[in-house]
Amino acid sequence: MKRSQTPEPLFRKVLVANRGEVAVRVMRTLHAMNIRSVAICHRLERNAVHARFADEAFEIRGNTPVAAHLDADQSIALARDCGADAIHPGYGFLSENAAFARKVTAAGLTFIGPDADTIDLMGDKISARNFAVRHKVPVAPSVQAQDDMASFVEAASAIGFPLLIKAAAGGGGKGMSIARDASELRERARIASSEAQRYFGDGRIYAETYVEQPRHIEVQVLGDGKGGAIHLFERECSIQRRFQKIIEEAPSAPLPETTRAAICDAAVRLAAAARYKNAGTVEFILGSDGRFFFLEMNTRLQVEHPVTEMICGIDLVRVQIEIAAGCGLPLSQAEVRAGGHAIECRISAEDPDAGFLPATGSIRLLRAPAGEHIRFENALDEGQRVTADFDPMLAKLAVWGKDRAEATDRMVVALKQLTILGLRTNIDYLIRILESMAFREGALHTGFVTEHAETLAPASVDEPLRDRILIAAALGQRAFRDAISAVGEPYASMAGWRN
């Protein structure tokens, strides 16, 4: 694989403790920096794209692929055995696991991410909120659940409804629900605690004021671990389903400059106070009245980082590696520049018309858009089996435009050019969102999908026309035509038979 020549690589070899598109994304930067990459893969993904893309690949064992990827000791042992001197966790799996970060460091390896103590501080939603309060970052009124459910219900009710129930150690929408009165609170708290225990091994929950129709704004920060921190502006993440993002953009949709400055300043203050090291994201809820509240800090690379890279011209994975190697921040706040607008869509194997239920199947045909201002980040193969073992996100499609309108138009075109046959995806649903008047006008909030459910519903399908289109598409594929040609004429085996 061709590499750019770097006099002295910052690391000799980096093991990427992840899989799929994020592993490929990290490895792409490693290759550009002349650093050897190491992939890990379960036996069911030996021939996966990320394993083939790496310089070296090793099998990890586990009863399931997820269990294998969550085995911290196994990844660290492999890193040491193959001569790696650093581990990049990507996002998901072990990326925000403080115990993993400590073990990596104890093994004499470099963890490409924040220090374990910082992960502990910011990974726990309650300790992070308390830290934010101490440093005068706005936080919504809240109360933590105790063993005495009656006391929790009483204290939470005193805050006022509606309330958002959340997992203290959670993320990704797991363990979250809304209680609109006291009669709902007890049962929703019980369910949230059960989900939190199942997903995170920690059943602690809390309730906070739920801001009606809020916008979800997050700020990309970089810290040097010594109290120095900068921001790379904000991202809009308000288009969500089941508390999980599906469309992100940078900068945000229309936002007053005073609000933007205040949110970015609050994020930098928090990162600096925590002596944050490496790349991280500080997330906020923004109300229609202009008030914003600290939500959480993600101590890792975010799924949506490409939109920040596209407007700032900065490779965030490269910056992560440089900071981990002791190079410090790559630029000052005054040197940070942003231009244009970028939008990212998460392409998922799911059925939006059936409550976003995950879909499974085999990818029979894959055709991706390409162009100067398009990034299609994926680790997909034709013939690849998509199972329920992992998150349903298949890929990310990101585009850049000189302004929000151009970026939106380009994304619609790119989505229409993207073809994934063999299983249900949310591609058509994303197109309907982007073409809606509400999205074009920037009337965004986290309840957008629910509010516009009727508008976003699919038009009735002309099934005969659909079948003809699919047949024509299949006939356009050489492999399909070859398969047809391989079928013998029906009379070929009938010796002496004549018409």
Residue pairs with C-beta under 8 A, 6 or more apart in sequence:
1 31
1 55
3 31
3 32
3 34
4 32
4 33
4 34
5 34
6 33
6 34
9 33
9 34
9 35
10 33
10 35
10 321
10 322
10 325
10 327
11 35
11 84
11 85
11 86
11 110
11 321
11 325
12 35
12 36
12 83
12 84
12 85
13 35
13 36
13 37
13 38
13 55
13 56
13 82
13 83
13 84
13 85
13 86
14 26
14 30
14 35
14 36
14 37
14 38
14 84
14 85
14 86
14 87
14 88
14 112
14 321
15 38
15 40
15 75
15 78
15 79
15 82
15 84
15 86
15 87
15 88
16 23
16 26
16 27
16 30
16 37
16 38
16 39
16 40
16 50
16 54
16 87
16 88
16 90
17 40
17 69
17 75
17 87
17 88
17 89
17 90
17 93
17 94
17 100
18 26
18 50
18 69
18 88
18 89
18 90
18 91
18 92
18 93
18 95
19 39
19 40
19 41
19 45
19 48
19 50
19 65
19 69
19 379
19 390
20 48
20 49
20 50
20 379
20 390
21 50
21 377
21 378
21 379
21 395
21 396
22 90
22 91
22 92
22 301
22 303
23 39
23 50
23 53
23 54
23 90
23 379
24 49
24 50
24 53
24 377
24 378
24 379
25 90
25 317
25 377
26 37
26 88
26 90
26 317
27 37
27 39
27 50
27 53
27 54
28 317
29 315
29 317
29 318
29 321
30 36
30 37
30 88
30 321
31 37
32 315
32 318
33 318
33 321
35 321
36 55
36 56
37 53
37 54
37 55
37 56
38 54
38 55
38 56
38 57
38 58
38 78
38 79
38 82
38 84
39 50
39 51
39 53
39 54
39 56
39 57
39 58
40 57
40 58
40 59
40 60
40 68
40 69
40 75
40 78
41 48
41 50
41 51
41 57
41 58
41 59
41 60
42 59
42 60
42 61
42 62
42 64
42 65
42 68
42 69
43 59
43 61
44 65
44 389
45 51
45 65
46 57
46 59
48 379
48 381
49 378
49 379
49 380
49 381
50 379
51 57
53 379
56 82
58 78
58 82
60 68
60 69
60 71
60 74
60 75
60 78
61 68
61 71
61 74
62 68
62 69
62 70
62 71
62 74
64 389
65 389
65 390
66 389
66 390
68 74
69 93
69 94
70 93
70 94
72 94
72 97
72 99
72 100
72 103
73 103
75 87
75 94
76 87
76 103
76 104
76 107
76 109
79 87
79 104
79 107
79 109
80 107
80 108
80 109
84 109
85 109
85 110
86 109
86 110
86 111
86 112
86 321
86 324
87 104
87 109
87 110
87 111
87 112
88 112
88 113
88 317
88 320
88 321
89 95
89 97
89 100
89 111
89 112
89 113
89 300
90 300
90 301
91 300
91 301
91 302
91 303
92 391
94 100
95 113
95 299
95 300
95 301
96 119
96 123
96 171
96 298
96 299
96 300
97 119
98 116
98 117
98 119
98 120
98 123
99 116
100 111
101 111
101 113
101 114
101 115
101 116
101 119
102 116
104 110
104 111
105 111
105 116
110 324
110 325
111 324
112 278
112 320
112 321
112 324
113 119
113 278
113 299
113 300
113 320
113 324
114 122
114 223
114 225
114 276
114 277
114 278
114 280
114 299
115 225
115 277
118 274
118 275
118 276
118 277
118 299
119 299
120 127
121 127
121 128
121 131
121 274
122 128
122 131
122 274
122 276
122 280
122 296
122 297
122 298
122 299
123 169
123 299
124 168
124 169
125 166
125 167
125 168
125 169
125 170
125 206
125 296
126 144
126 168
126 204
126 206
128 294
128 296
128 297
129 139
129 142
129 294
131 270
131 273
131 274
132 138
132 139
132 270
132 294
133 139
135 269
135 270
135 273
136 269
137 266
137 269
137 270
137 294
138 266
138 291
138 292
138 293
138 294
139 293
139 294
140 208
140 209
140 211
140 285
140 293
141 159
141 208
141 209
142 159
142 206
142 207
142 208
142 209
143 152
143 155
143 156
143 158
143 159
143 206
143 207
143 208
144 152
144 168
144 204
144 205
144 206
145 152
145 189
145 193
145 204
145 205
145 206
145 207
146 152
149 186
149 189
149 190
152 189
152 207
153 182
153 185
153 186
153 189
156 163
156 179
156 185
156 207
157 182
157 185
159 207
159 208
159 209
160 209
161 179
161 180
161 181
161 182
161 210
162 178
162 179
162 180
162 210
162 212
163 178
163 179
163 185
163 207
163 208
163 209
163 210
164 176
164 177
164 178
164 207
164 208
164 209
164 210
165 175
165 176
165 177
165 178
165 179
165 185
165 188
165 189
165 192
165 205
165 206
165 207
166 175
166 176
166 192
166 205
166 206
166 207
166 208
167 174
167 175
167 176
167 192
167 193
167 195
167 196
167 199
167 200
167 202
167 204
167 205
168 196
168 202
168 204
168 205
168 206
169 196
169 200
169 201
169 202
169 204
170 176
170 196
170 199
170 200
171 296
171 298
172 243
172 244
173 240
173 242
173 243
173 244
174 195
174 196
174 199
174 200
175 192
175 193
175 195
175 196
175 199
175 200
175 205
176 192
176 243
177 188
177 191
177 192
178 188
178 210
179 185
179 188
179 189
179 207
185 207
189 205
189 207
192 205
193 203
193 204
193 205
194 203
196 202
196 203
196 204
196 205
197 203
211 285
211 287
211 293
212 287
212 288
213 288
213 445
213 446
213 447
213 451
214 238
214 285
214 286
214 287
214 288
214 445
214 446
215 236
215 238
215 252
215 253
215 285
215 286
215 444
215 445
215 446
216 236
216 237
216 238
216 240
216 245
216 283
216 284
216 285
216 286
216 295
216 446
217 234
217 235
217 236
217 237
217 238
217 252
217 255
217 263
217 283
217 284
217 285
217 286
217 292
218 234
218 235
218 237
218 281
218 282
218 283
218 284
218 298
218 302
219 231
219 233
219 234
219 235
219 263
219 264
219 267
219 268
219 281
219 282
219 283
219 284
220 231
220 232
220 233
220 234
220 235
220 279
220 281
220 302
220 305
220 308
220 316
221 229
221 230
221 231
221 232
221 267
221 268
221 271
221 276
221 279
221 280
221 281
221 282
222 229
222 230
222 231
222 232
222 278
222 279
222 280
222 319
222 323
222 329
222 330
223 229
223 271
223 272
223 274
223 275
223 276
223 277
223 278
223 280
223 323
223 329
224 277
224 323
224 328
224 329
225 275
225 276
225 277
225 278
225 323
226 275
227 272
227 275
228 272
228 328
228 329
229 268
229 271
229 272
229 276
230 268
230 329
230 331
230 332
230 333
230 336
231 264
231 267
231 268
231 333
231 336
232 308
232 312
232 314
232 336
232 338
233 250
233 251
233 260
233 264
233 308
233 311
233 312
233 336
233 338
234 250
234 251
234 252
234 255
234 260
234 263
234 264
235 248
235 249
235 250
235 251
235 252
235 304
235 307
235 308
236 248
236 249
236 250
236 251
236 252
236 253
236 255
236 444
237 245
237 248
237 283
237 304
238 253
238 444
238 445
238 446
238 448
239 245
239 246
239 247
239 248
239 433
239 439
239 444
239 448
239 449
240 246
240 446
240 448
240 449
241 352
241 356
241 449
242 356
243 446
245 303
245 304
245 346
246 345
246 346
246 348
246 426
246 430
246 433
246 449
247 343
247 344
247 345
247 346
247 430
247 433
247 434
248 303
248 304
248 307
248 343
248 344
249 307
249 341
249 342
249 343
249 344
249 404
249 407
250 307
250 308
250 310
250 311
250 338
250 341
250 342
251 260
251 311
251 338
251 341
252 260
253 404
253 442
253 444
254 442
256 290
259 286
259 290
259 292
262 292
263 284
263 286
263 292
266 282
266 284
266 292
266 294
267 282
267 284
268 333
270 276
270 282
270 294
270 297
271 280
271 282
271 297
274 297
276 299
277 323
278 320
278 323
278 324
279 300
279 301
279 305
279 316
279 319
279 320
279 323
280 297
280 298
280 299
280 300
281 297
281 298
281 302
282 294
282 297
283 294
283 295
283 296
283 297
283 298
284 292
284 293
284 294
284 295
285 292
285 293
285 295
286 292
287 293
288 445
301 316
301 317
301 320
303 346
303 393
303 396
304 344
304 396
305 316
306 342
306 344
306 375
306 377
306 396
306 398
307 342
307 343
307 344
307 398
308 314
308 316
308 342
309 315
309 316
310 340
310 342
310 373
310 375
310 398
310 400
311 338
311 339
311 340
311 341
311 342
311 400
312 336
312 337
312 338
313 337
313 339
314 330
319 330
322 328
322 330
323 329
340 400
340 401
340 402
340 403
340 407
341 400
341 401
341 402
341 403
341 404
341 406
341 407
342 398
342 399
342 400
342 401
342 407
343 398
343 399
343 401
343 404
343 407
343 408
343 411
343 434
344 396
344 397
344 398
345 396
345 397
345 398
345 411
345 415
345 430
345 434
346 393
346 396
346 426
347 378
347 393
347 394
347 395
347 396
347 397
347 418
347 420
347 425
347 426
347 427
347 430
348 358
348 392
348 393
348 394
348 425
348 426
349 358
349 359
349 360
349 361
349 386
349 392
349 393
349 394
349 423
349 424
349 425
350 356
350 357
350 358
350 359
350 392
350 424
350 425
350 426
351 357
351 359
351 424
352 426
352 429
352 456
353 429
353 457
353 458
356 426
358 388
358 392
359 386
359 392
359 423
359 424
359 425
360 385
360 386
360 387
360 388
360 423
361 385
361 386
361 422
361 423
361 424
362 383
362 384
362 385
362 386
362 422
362 423
363 380
363 381
363 382
363 383
363 384
363 386
363 420
363 421
363 422
363 423
364 382
364 383
364 421
364 422
365 382
365 419
365 420
365 421
365 422
365 473
365 477
366 380
366 381
366 382
366 419
366 420
366 421
367 417
367 418
367 419
368 376
368 378
368 417
368 418
369 376
369 397
369 413
369 414
369 415
369 417
369 418
370 376
371 414
373 399
373 400
373 401
373 410
374 397
374 398
374 399
374 410
374 414
375 396
375 397
375 398
375 399
376 395
376 396
376 397
376 398
376 418
377 395
377 396
377 397
377 398
378 394
378 395
378 396
379 395
380 394
380 395
380 420
386 394
386 423
394 420
394 425
397 411
397 414
397 415
397 418
399 407
399 410
399 411
399 414
400 407
400 410
401 407
401 408
401 409
401 410
404 442
405 440
408 434
408 439
408 440
411 434
412 431
412 434
412 435
415 427
415 430
415 431
415 434
416 431
418 427
419 473
420 427
421 470
421 473
428 458
429 456
429 458
432 455
432 456
432 458
433 439
433 448
433 449
433 452
433 456
436 452
436 455
436 456
438 444
438 448
438 451
438 452
438 455
439 448
445 451
449 456
474 480
475 481
491 497
491 499
